[in-house]
Amino acid sequence: MEWIKFIMAVICMVFAAVMEIIAIYGVYKFKFVMNRMHAAAIGDTLALFLGALGLMLLRSSKWFSYKIIIVVIFLWMTSSISSHVIMRMEYNIDTKKVEEETGGK
């Protein structure tokens, strides 16, 4: 039983690392700020979840799992708020470029 939990934890951690690498590639591939933010947010969210799941599988303690869940919730909340602030700042600074890139008015 312990080996199955260990293998599942390793799989989660490997997929988390792969998602981070894909997110980093997306950040460097795109030129527009909002596209970069989207690539980073999607990749980081999934990688954070998979990494936390892997850590919870490695340690079977309830208190450790509760602490990891609290950290994940805190990071999910602050990540969306900081992304919104950065995108709002980009929109207010360079409205023409935002409209040009998004095709909106």
C-alpha positions, 0 to 999 in steps of 0.5 A, a space after each residue: 500500500 505504501 508503494 502505491 501511495 509513493 508512486 502516485 505521489 511521484 506521478 503527481 510531482 512529475 506532472 506538476 514539474 511538467 506543467 511548470 515547464 509548459 507554463 514557463 515556455 508559454 510565458 516566453 513564447 507569447 509577446 502580449 502581457 495578457 497572454 503571458 499572464 494567462 499561460 502562467 496562471 493556468 500552468 501554475 494553478 494546475 502545477 500547484 494542485 498536483 504538487 500539493 496533492 503529491 505532498 499530501 500523499 507522501 505525508 499521511 498526517 491530517 495536520 500536514 494535509 490541512 496546512 497544505 490545503 490552507 496554503 493552496 487556498 491562500 495562493 489561489 486567492 492571491 494569484 487571481 487578485 495579483 493577476 487582475 491588478 497587473 492586467 488592469 494596470 496594463 489596460 490603463 497604461 496602454 489601452 491602444 495596444 490592448 485593443 489592438 491585440 484583443 481586437 476590441 474597441 
